Amino acid sequence: MDALDLAGVVLFVFGLGFCLGLLLWPRLIGFK
């Protein structure tokens, strides 16, 4: 695996986590 593949994986995971965070954030605020 070279640097470009690693960067792609990092961006993919970051984007996925960001989307999940946006979906779950309102629910966490609502529970509190």
N, C-alpha and C positions, 0 to 999 in steps of 0.2 A: 504493500500500500504506500503510495507516494503522498506528497504534501497536498496535492489537489483533492485526492480522494478523502483524506483526513478532514480537510476544510469543508468539503461537501457534507460529510457525516455530521460534523459539528453544527453547521448551519441548519441541517435537517432536524437534528435533535432540539436545537434552540428554538426553531420555528414551531415544532410540535409542542414543546413545553410552553411556549408563549401562548399558543392557541388554547391549550388546556387551562392555562392560568386565567385567560380572559373568560372562559366558560365557567370556571369554578369560583372566581373571585366574588361575583354578586351573591352566590349562595353562601359563601363564608361570611360576608357582611350581613346577609339576611339572618343567619343563625345567631349572630351576635346581637 
